[in-house]
Amino acid sequence: MSLNLAITIDDIVDAARVIAPAAVRTPLLENAALNERCGRRVLLKFEGAQHTGSFKFRGAYNRLARLDAAERAAGVVAWSSGNHAQGVAAAARMLDMPATIVMPADAPAIKIANTRALGAEVVPYDRLRESREEIATELARTRGATLVPSFDDPFIIAGQGTAGLEIIDQAADAGAELTQLLVCCGGGGLTAGIATAVSARAPQIDVHTVEPARFDDTARSLRSGRRETVDPDARSICDALLAPSPGALTFPINHALVKSGLVVTDDQVRDAMRFAFSTLKLVVEPGGAVALAALLAAGLVPERDGAIAVVLSGSNVDPADYAAIMSANS
């Protein structure tokens, strides 16, 4: 396939080398009750075990580790609803550089608190009236800092792709013949990285994105062939997946390599979170549960023989919100 895409498998392999001393090789879990329910082997990539509780540390560390001494001294600026914020803050602390994060004022309190606890400066904004990109870009310009996008950056995408390399290797170690892989999708960085790894190392695997209803811009974009946008009035409990459109760098990758886009409702996400807690004994945040929600929804995932991998992308959920979801009736 001759495509001019933002990254290659070599970039992901190099990212794996760079992050190896710092990142966690997260587990690929299997549960007998889930296998029985689905009638096939299901392998769960639990990124809640990563530093800061989500996959975002992978890309953040890969990006920040590439900065030279002068760039590190000037620091970094990022925007995020929470998981990228914490990933950048943690990587910056490890690499001894200042970090400023532009975060929506209504982001989960635990994500804001954790970002500050990691030593980053948090700049709040109104997600309905202000542009996080404009605020962050201006901060980076005035401070001489490096801007660290949440997904539209080759080093970020390559870093997230290391999760794909791990899935392929761990599935082989488990003797599982993967044919499908479900990945949560916001801006598309995790999907783009994983899809690049899969297309190079295990092309028999079909990669499917999963998004919350009304934030299905990637699913619609995959069908139309162009970058679609989200209705400004759209709302979802999946705070980690509320990007307004696919990335300029991520979408060409995903359009070339992803099989299809799936969509789940907030109620299906809540059901998946309850299943993860009660049956899998895992805490998963709403955005991190969408791929599991798709798996559990009857008839949503295209039928195919073989094992399926599901990325549980994060575990950062406010205790009060989580308690309300756990205690509610399905």
Buried (B, 14 or more C-beta within 10 A) or exposed (E): EEEEBBBBBEBBBBBBEBBEEBBEBBBBBBBEEBBEBBEBBBBBBBBBBBBBBBBBBBBBBBBBBEBEEEBBEBBBBBBBBBBBBBBBBBBBBBBEBBBBBBBBEEBBEBBBEBBBEBEBBBBBBEBEEBBBBEBBBEBBEEBEBBBBBBBBBBBBBBBBBBBBBBBBBBBEEBEBEBBBBBBBBBBBBBBBBBBBBBBBBBEEBBBBBBBBBBBBBBBBBBEEEEBBEBEEEBEBBBBBBBBBBBBEBBBBBBBBBBBEBBBBBBEBBBBBBBBBBEEBEBBBBBBBBBBBBBBBBEEBBEEEEBBBBBBBBBBBBBEEBBEEBEEEEE
